[in-house]
Amino acid sequence: MGATEDPGILDDVKGLRAPGLHIPGKWAGTFTNRGERVFWNVTRPERPVVIQLKDERYSRLVLGVEDPHALVDLINAAIARQ
């Protein structure tokens, strides 16, 4: 559980998209690869944050955000307080 900045994930194999949006440079929807279900909402110029989940429908969320460093710090600090 936790969050990381991962710009390289945009070049990774995403798997089968269903349901989802198909626009060049935009990944939005559910992608399944090797039994792992990941929710994506990223546009190419955005910098992605990967949030690892536990005991949820999705194993990870991949989100494009304006300030990934701040979001990662916020999420990880909240987890540390638990």
KOLLOSE-967417 format. One record per atom (N, C-alpha, C): x, y negated, z negated; residue in three letters; residue number from 1; atom name. Coordinates in steps of 0.1 Angstrom, whole numbers. Example, Ala and Ser with C-alpha at 12.3 -4.5 7.8 and 13.67 -1.06 7.14 Angstrom:
2
<rec X="132" Y="57" Z="-78" code="Ala" pos="1" site="N"/>
<rec X="123" Y="45" Z="-78" code="Ala" pos="1" site="CA"/>
<rec X="132" Y="33" Z="-78" code="Ala" pos="1" site="C"/>
<rec X="128" Y="22" Z="-71" code="Ser" pos="2" site="N"/>
<rec X="137" Y="11" Z="-71" code="Ser" pos="2" site="CA"/>
<rec X="129" Y="0" Z="-79" code="Ser" pos="2" site="C"/>
This chain:
82
<rec X="8" Y="12" Z="0" code="Met" pos="1" site="N"/>
<rec X="0" Y="0" Z="0" code="Met" pos="1" site="CA"/>
<rec X="9" Y="-12" Z="0" code="Met" pos="1" site="C"/>
<rec X="5" Y="-22" Z="8" code="Gly" pos="2" site="N"/>
<rec X="13" Y="-34" Z="9" code="Gly" pos="2" site="CA"/>
<rec X="12" Y="-40" Z="23" code="Gly" pos="2" site="C"/>
<rec X="19" Y="-51" Z="24" code="Ala" pos="3" site="N"/>
<rec X="19" Y="-58" Z="37" code="Ala" pos="3" site="CA"/>
<rec X="34" Y="-61" Z="41" code="Ala" pos="3" site="C"/>
<rec X="36" Y="-61" Z="55" code="Thr" pos="4" site="N"/>
<rec X="49" Y="-65" Z="60" code="Thr" pos="4" site="CA"/>
<rec X="46" Y="-73" Z="73" code="Thr" pos="4" site="C"/>
<rec X="56" Y="-81" Z="77" code="Glu" pos="5" site="N"/>
<rec X="57" Y="-88" Z="90" code="Glu" pos="5" site="CA"/>
<rec X="63" Y="-78" Z="99" code="Glu" pos="5" site="C"/>
<rec X="57" Y="-76" Z="111" code="Asp" pos="6" site="N"/>
<rec X="62" Y="-66" Z="120" code="Asp" pos="6" site="CA"/>
<rec X="60" Y="-70" Z="135" code="Asp" pos="6" site="C"/>
<rec X="68" Y="-80" Z="140" code="Pro" pos="7" site="N"/>
<rec X="66" Y="-84" Z="154" code="Pro" pos="7" site="CA"/>
<rec X="68" Y="-72" Z="164" code="Pro" pos="7" site="C"/>
<rec X="76" Y="-63" Z="161" code="Gly" pos="8" site="N"/>
<rec X="79" Y="-52" Z="170" code="Gly" pos="8" site="CA"/>
<rec X="67" Y="-42" Z="172" code="Gly" pos="8" site="C"/>
<rec X="58" Y="-43" Z="163" code="Ile" pos="9" site="N"/>
<rec X="46" Y="-34" Z="165" code="Ile" pos="9" site="CA"/>
<rec X="38" Y="-36" Z="177" code="Ile" pos="9" site="C"/>
<rec X="39" Y="-48" Z="183" code="Leu" pos="10" site="N"/>
<rec X="32" Y="-51" Z="195" code="Leu" pos="10" site="CA"/>
<rec X="37" Y="-43" Z="207" code="Leu" pos="10" site="C"/>
<rec X="49" Y="-38" Z="206" code="Asp" pos="11" site="N"/>
<rec X="54" Y="-29" Z="217" code="Asp" pos="11" site="CA"/>
<rec X="52" Y="-15" Z="214" code="Asp" pos="11" site="C"/>
<rec X="47" Y="-11" Z="203" code="Asp" pos="12" site="N"/>
<rec X="45" Y="3" Z="199" code="Asp" pos="12" site="CA"/>
<rec X="33" Y="9" Z="207" code="Asp" pos="12" site="C"/>
<rec X="33" Y="22" Z="209" code="Val" pos="13" site="N"/>
<rec X="21" Y="29" Z="214" code="Val" pos="13" site="CA"/>
<rec X="9" Y="27" Z="204" code="Val" pos="13" site="C"/>
<rec X="-2" Y="23" Z="209" code="Lys" pos="14" site="N"/>
<rec X="-13" Y="20" Z="200" code="Lys" pos="14" site="CA"/>
<rec X="-23" Y="32" Z="200" code="Lys" pos="14" site="C"/>
<rec X="-24" Y="40" Z="210" code="Gly" pos="15" site="N"/>
<rec X="-33" Y="51" Z="210" code="Gly" pos="15" site="CA"/>
<rec X="-45" Y="48" Z="218" code="Gly" pos="15" site="C"/>
<rec X="-55" Y="56" Z="215" code="Leu" pos="16" site="N"/>
<rec X="-68" Y="55" Z="222" code="Leu" pos="16" site="CA"/>
<rec X="-77" Y="44" Z="215" code="Leu" pos="16" site="C"/>
<rec X="-82" Y="35" Z="223" code="Arg" pos="17" site="N"/>
<rec X="-90" Y="24" Z="217" code="Arg" pos="17" site="CA"/>
<rec X="-105" Y="27" Z="219" code="Arg" pos="17" site="C"/>
<rec X="-112" Y="28" Z="208" code="Ala" pos="18" site="N"/>
<rec X="-126" Y="30" Z="208" code="Ala" pos="18" site="CA"/>
<rec X="-132" Y="27" Z="195" code="Ala" pos="18" site="C"/>
<rec X="-141" Y="18" Z="193" code="Pro" pos="19" site="N"/>
<rec X="-144" Y="7" Z="203" code="Pro" pos="19" site="CA"/>
<rec X="-134" Y="-4" Z="202" code="Pro" pos="19" site="C"/>
<rec X="-134" Y="-12" Z="212" code="Gly" pos="20" site="N"/>
<rec X="-124" Y="-23" Z="212" code="Gly" pos="20" site="CA"/>
<rec X="-125" Y="-32" Z="225" code="Gly" pos="20" site="C"/>
<rec X="-117" Y="-42" Z="225" code="Leu" pos="21" site="N"/>
<rec X="-117" Y="-52" Z="235" code="Leu" pos="21" site="CA"/>
<rec X="-105" Y="-50" Z="244" code="Leu" pos="21" site="C"/>
<rec X="-107" Y="-51" Z="257" code="His" pos="22" site="N"/>
<rec X="-96" Y="-50" Z="267" code="His" pos="22" site="CA"/>
<rec X="-94" Y="-63" Z="274" code="His" pos="22" site="C"/>
<rec X="-84" Y="-70" Z="270" code="Ile" pos="23" site="N"/>
<rec X="-80" Y="-83" Z="276" code="Ile" pos="23" site="CA"/>
<rec X="-64" Y="-83" Z="276" code="Ile" pos="23" site="C"/>
<rec X="-57" Y="-85" Z="287" code="Pro" pos="24" site="N"/>
<rec X="-43" Y="-85" Z="287" code="Pro" pos="24" site="CA"/>
<rec X="-37" Y="-94" Z="276" code="Pro" pos="24" site="C"/>
<rec X="-28" Y="-89" Z="268" code="Gly" pos="25" site="N"/>
<rec X="-22" Y="-96" Z="257" code="Gly" pos="25" site="CA"/>
<rec X="-30" Y="-98" Z="244" code="Gly" pos="25" site="C"/>
<rec X="-42" Y="-91" Z="244" code="Lys" pos="26" site="N"/>
<rec X="-50" Y="-91" Z="232" code="Lys" pos="26" site="CA"/>
<rec X="-54" Y="-77" Z="228" code="Lys" pos="26" site="C"/>
<rec X="-52" Y="-73" Z="215" code="Trp" pos="27" site="N"/>
<rec X="-56" Y="-61" Z="210" code="Trp" pos="27" site="CA"/>
<rec X="-66" Y="-63" Z="199" code="Trp" pos="27" site="C"/>
<rec X="-78" Y="-58" Z="201" code="Ala" pos="28" site="N"/>
<rec X="-88" Y="-59" Z="191" code="Ala" pos="28" site="CA"/>
<rec X="-97" Y="-47" Z="191" code="Ala" pos="28" site="C"/>
<rec X="-98" Y="-41" Z="179" code="Gly" pos="29" site="N"/>
<rec X="-106" Y="-29" Z="178" code="Gly" pos="29" site="CA"/>
<rec X="-99" Y="-18" Z="171" code="Gly" pos="29" site="C"/>
<rec X="-105" Y="-6" Z="171" code="Thr" pos="30" site="N"/>
<rec X="-100" Y="6" Z="165" code="Thr" pos="30" site="CA"/>
<rec X="-91" Y="14" Z="175" code="Thr" pos="30" site="C"/>
<rec X="-79" Y="17" Z="170" code="Phe" pos="31" site="N"/>
<rec X="-70" Y="25" Z="178" code="Phe" pos="31" site="CA"/>
<rec X="-67" Y="37" Z="170" code="Phe" pos="31" site="C"/>
<rec X="-67" Y="49" Z="177" code="Thr" pos="32" site="N"/>
<rec X="-64" Y="61" Z="170" code="Thr" pos="32" site="CA"/>
<rec X="-52" Y="68" Z="177" code="Thr" pos="32" site="C"/>
<rec X="-42" Y="71" Z="169" code="Asn" pos="33" site="N"/>
<rec X="-30" Y="77" Z="175" code="Asn" pos="33" site="CA"/>
<rec X="-25" Y="87" Z="165" code="Asn" pos="33" site="C"/>
<rec X="-24" Y="100" Z="170" code="Arg" pos="34" site="N"/>
<rec X="-20" Y="111" Z="161" code="Arg" pos="34" site="CA"/>
<rec X="-27" Y="112" Z="148" code="Arg" pos="34" site="C"/>
<rec X="-40" Y="110" Z="149" code="Gly" pos="35" site="N"/>
<rec X="-49" Y="112" Z="137" code="Gly" pos="35" site="CA"/>
<rec X="-49" Y="100" Z="128" code="Gly" pos="35" site="C"/>
<rec X="-42" Y="89" Z="131" code="Glu" pos="36" site="N"/>
<rec X="-41" Y="77" Z="123" code="Glu" pos="36" site="CA"/>
<rec X="-51" Y="67" Z="129" code="Glu" pos="36" site="C"/>
<rec X="-60" Y="61" Z="122" code="Arg" pos="37" site="N"/>
<rec X="-69" Y="51" Z="126" code="Arg" pos="37" site="CA"/>
<rec X="-64" Y="38" Z="121" code="Arg" pos="37" site="C"/>
<rec X="-62" Y="28" Z="131" code="Val" pos="38" site="N"/>
<rec X="-57" Y="15" Z="128" code="Val" pos="38" site="CA"/>
<rec X="-66" Y="5" Z="134" code="Val" pos="38" site="C"/>
<rec X="-69" Y="-6" Z="126" code="Phe" pos="39" site="N"/>
<rec X="-77" Y="-17" Z="132" code="Phe" pos="39" site="CA"/>
<rec X="-67" Y="-28" Z="136" code="Phe" pos="39" site="C"/>
<rec X="-69" Y="-33" Z="148" code="Trp" pos="40" site="N"/>
<rec X="-60" Y="-43" Z="154" code="Trp" pos="40" site="CA"/>
<rec X="-69" Y="-56" Z="157" code="Trp" pos="40" site="C"/>
<rec X="-63" Y="-67" Z="154" code="Asn" pos="41" site="N"/>
<rec X="-68" Y="-80" Z="159" code="Asn" pos="41" site="CA"/>
<rec X="-57" Y="-90" Z="161" code="Asn" pos="41" site="C"/>
<rec X="-50" Y="-88" Z="172" code="Val" pos="42" site="N"/>
<rec X="-38" Y="-96" Z="175" code="Val" pos="42" site="CA"/>
<rec X="-38" Y="-101" Z="189" code="Val" pos="42" site="C"/>
<rec X="-34" Y="-113" Z="191" code="Thr" pos="43" site="N"/>
<rec X="-31" Y="-119" Z="205" code="Thr" pos="43" site="CA"/>
<rec X="-16" Y="-121" Z="206" code="Thr" pos="43" site="C"/>
<rec X="-11" Y="-118" Z="218" code="Arg" pos="44" site="N"/>
<rec X="4" Y="-117" Z="220" code="Arg" pos="44" site="CA"/>
<rec X="12" Y="-129" Z="213" code="Arg" pos="44" site="C"/>
<rec X="8" Y="-141" Z="214" code="Pro" pos="45" site="N"/>
<rec X="17" Y="-151" Z="208" code="Pro" pos="45" site="CA"/>
<rec X="17" Y="-151" Z="193" code="Pro" pos="45" site="C"/>
<rec X="7" Y="-145" Z="187" code="Glu" pos="46" site="N"/>
<rec X="6" Y="-145" Z="172" code="Glu" pos="46" site="CA"/>
<rec X="16" Y="-135" Z="167" code="Glu" pos="46" site="C"/>
<rec X="19" Y="-138" Z="154" code="Arg" pos="47" site="N"/>
<rec X="29" Y="-129" Z="147" code="Arg" pos="47" site="CA"/>
<rec X="21" Y="-119" Z="138" code="Arg" pos="47" site="C"/>
<rec X="23" Y="-106" Z="140" code="Pro" pos="48" site="N"/>
<rec X="15" Y="-97" Z="133" code="Pro" pos="48" site="CA"/>
<rec X="19" Y="-94" Z="119" code="Pro" pos="48" site="C"/>
<rec X="9" Y="-91" Z="111" code="Val" pos="49" site="N"/>
<rec X="11" Y="-86" Z="97" code="Val" pos="49" site="CA"/>
<rec X="5" Y="-73" Z="97" code="Val" pos="49" site="C"/>
<rec X="12" Y="-63" Z="91" code="Val" pos="50" site="N"/>
<rec X="7" Y="-49" Z="90" code="Val" pos="50" site="CA"/>
<rec X="3" Y="-47" Z="75" code="Val" pos="50" site="C"/>
<rec X="-9" Y="-44" Z="73" code="Ile" pos="51" site="N"/>
<rec X="-14" Y="-41" Z="59" code="Ile" pos="51" site="CA"/>
<rec X="-16" Y="-26" Z="58" code="Ile" pos="51" site="C"/>
<rec X="-9" Y="-20" Z="49" code="Gln" pos="52" site="N"/>
<rec X="-10" Y="-5" Z="47" code="Gln" pos="52" site="CA"/>
<rec X="-21" Y="-4" Z="37" code="Gln" pos="52" site="C"/>
<rec X="-31" Y="5" Z="40" code="Leu" pos="53" site="N"/>
<rec X="-43" Y="7" Z="31" code="Leu" pos="53" site="CA"/>
<rec X="-42" Y="21" Z="25" code="Leu" pos="53" site="C"/>
<rec X="-49" Y="23" Z="14" code="Lys" pos="54" site="N"/>
<rec X="-50" Y="36" Z="7" code="Lys" pos="54" site="CA"/>
<rec X="-64" Y="39" Z="5" code="Lys" pos="54" site="C"/>
<rec X="-68" Y="52" Z="8" code="Asp" pos="55" site="N"/>
<rec X="-82" Y="57" Z="6" code="Asp" pos="55" site="CA"/>
<rec X="-92" Y="48" Z="13" code="Asp" pos="55" site="C"/>
<rec X="-90" Y="44" Z="25" code="Glu" pos="56" site="N"/>
<rec X="-99" Y="36" Z="33" code="Glu" pos="56" site="CA"/>
<rec X="-101" Y="42" Z="46" code="Glu" pos="56" site="C"/>
<rec X="-111" Y="37" Z="54" code="Arg" pos="57" site="N"/>
<rec X="-114" Y="43" Z="67" code="Arg" pos="57" site="CA"/>
<rec X="-102" Y="41" Z="76" code="Arg" pos="57" site="C"/>
<rec X="-95" Y="30" Z="75" code="Tyr" pos="58" site="N"/>
<rec X="-84" Y="27" Z="84" code="Tyr" pos="58" site="CA"/>
<rec X="-71" Y="29" Z="75" code="Tyr" pos="58" site="C"/>
<rec X="-61" Y="34" Z="81" code="Ser" pos="59" site="N"/>
<rec X="-48" Y="36" Z="74" code="Ser" pos="59" site="CA"/>
<rec X="-40" Y="23" Z="73" code="Ser" pos="59" site="C"/>
<rec X="-42" Y="14" Z="84" code="Arg" pos="60" site="N"/>
<rec X="-35" Y="1" Z="85" code="Arg" pos="60" site="CA"/>
<rec X="-44" Y="-9" Z="92" code="Arg" pos="60" site="C"/>
<rec X="-42" Y="-21" Z="89" code="Leu" pos="61" site="N"/>
<rec X="-47" Y="-33" Z="96" code="Leu" pos="61" site="CA"/>
<rec X="-36" Y="-40" Z="102" code="Leu" pos="61" site="C"/>
<rec X="-37" Y="-43" Z="115" code="Val" pos="62" site="N"/>
<rec X="-27" Y="-51" Z="122" code="Val" pos="62" site="CA"/>
<rec X="-33" Y="-64" Z="126" code="Val" pos="62" site="C"/>
<rec X="-29" Y="-75" Z="120" code="Leu" pos="63" site="N"/>
<rec X="-36" Y="-88" Z="121" code="Leu" pos="63" site="CA"/>
<rec X="-26" Y="-99" Z="126" code="Leu" pos="63" site="C"/>
<rec X="-30" Y="-106" Z="136" code="Gly" pos="64" site="N"/>
<rec X="-22" Y="-118" Z="141" code="Gly" pos="64" site="CA"/>
<rec X="-26" Y="-130" Z="132" code="Gly" pos="64" site="C"/>
<rec X="-16" Y="-136" Z="127" code="Val" pos="65" site="N"/>
<rec X="-19" Y="-147" Z="118" code="Val" pos="65" site="CA"/>
<rec X="-9" Y="-159" Z="121" code="Val" pos="65" site="C"/>
<rec X="-12" Y="-171" Z="117" code="Glu" pos="66" site="N"/>
<rec X="-4" Y="-182" Z="119" code="Glu" pos="66" site="CA"/>
<rec X="9" Y="-182" Z="111" code="Glu" pos="66" site="C"/>
<rec X="7" Y="-178" Z="98" code="Asp" pos="67" site="N"/>
<rec X="18" Y="-179" Z="89" code="Asp" pos="67" site="CA"/>
<rec X="20" Y="-165" Z="82" code="Asp" pos="67" site="C"/>
<rec X="26" Y="-155" Z="89" code="Pro" pos="68" site="N"/>
<rec X="27" Y="-142" Z="84" code="Pro" pos="68" site="CA"/>
<rec X="34" Y="-141" Z="70" code="Pro" pos="68" site="C"/>
<rec X="45" Y="-148" Z="69" code="His" pos="69" site="N"/>
<rec X="53" Y="-148" Z="57" code="His" pos="69" site="CA"/>
<rec X="44" Y="-151" Z="44" code="His" pos="69" site="C"/>
<rec X="37" Y="-162" Z="45" code="Ala" pos="70" site="N"/>
<rec X="28" Y="-166" Z="34" code="Ala" pos="70" site="CA"/>
<rec X="18" Y="-155" Z="31" code="Ala" pos="70" site="C"/>
<rec X="11" Y="-149" Z="41" code="Leu" pos="71" site="N"/>
<rec X="1" Y="-139" Z="39" code="Leu" pos="71" site="CA"/>
<rec X="7" Y="-126" Z="33" code="Leu" pos="71" site="C"/>
<rec X="19" Y="-122" Z="38" code="Val" pos="72" site="N"/>
<rec X="26" Y="-111" Z="32" code="Val" pos="72" site="CA"/>
<rec X="29" Y="-113" Z="17" code="Val" pos="72" site="C"/>
<rec X="34" Y="-124" Z="14" code="Asp" pos="73" site="N"/>
<rec X="38" Y="-128" Z="0" code="Asp" pos="73" site="CA"/>
<rec X="25" Y="-127" Z="-9" code="Asp" pos="73" site="C"/>
<rec X="14" Y="-133" Z="-4" code="Leu" pos="74" site="N"/>
<rec X="2" Y="-134" Z="-11" code="Leu" pos="74" site="CA"/>
<rec X="-4" Y="-120" Z="-14" code="Leu" pos="74" site="C"/>
<rec X="-4" Y="-111" Z="-4" code="Ile" pos="75" site="N"/>
<rec X="-9" Y="-98" Z="-5" code="Ile" pos="75" site="CA"/>
<rec X="-1" Y="-90" Z="-15" code="Ile" pos="75" site="C"/>
<rec X="12" Y="-90" Z="-12" code="Asn" pos="76" site="N"/>
<rec X="21" Y="-82" Z="-21" code="Asn" pos="76" site="CA"/>
<rec X="21" Y="-87" Z="-35" code="Asn" pos="76" site="C"/>
<rec X="20" Y="-100" Z="-38" code="Ala" pos="77" site="N"/>
<rec X="19" Y="-105" Z="-51" code="Ala" pos="77" site="CA"/>
<rec X="6" Y="-100" Z="-58" code="Ala" pos="77" site="C"/>
<rec X="-5" Y="-100" Z="-51" code="Ala" pos="78" site="N"/>
<rec X="-17" Y="-95" Z="-56" code="Ala" pos="78" site="CA"/>
<rec X="-17" Y="-80" Z="-60" code="Ala" pos="78" site="C"/>
<rec X="-10" Y="-72" Z="-52" code="Ile" pos="79" site="N"/>
<rec X="-9" Y="-58" Z="-54" code="Ile" pos="79" site="CA"/>
<rec X="0" Y="-56" Z="-67" code="Ile" pos="79" site="C"/>
<rec X="11" Y="-64" Z="-68" code="Ala" pos="80" site="N"/>
<rec X="20" Y="-62" Z="-79" code="Ala" pos="80" site="CA"/>
<rec X="13" Y="-65" Z="-92" code="Ala" pos="80" site="C"/>
<rec X="3" Y="-74" Z="-92" code="Arg" pos="81" site="N"/>
<rec X="-4" Y="-78" Z="-105" code="Arg" pos="81" site="CA"/>
<rec X="-14" Y="-67" Z="-109" code="Arg" pos="81" site="C"/>
<rec X="-17" Y="-57" Z="-101" code="Gln" pos="82" site="N"/>
<rec X="-27" Y="-47" Z="-104" code="Gln" pos="82" site="CA"/>
<rec X="-21" Y="-37" Z="-114" code="Gln" pos="82" site="C"/>
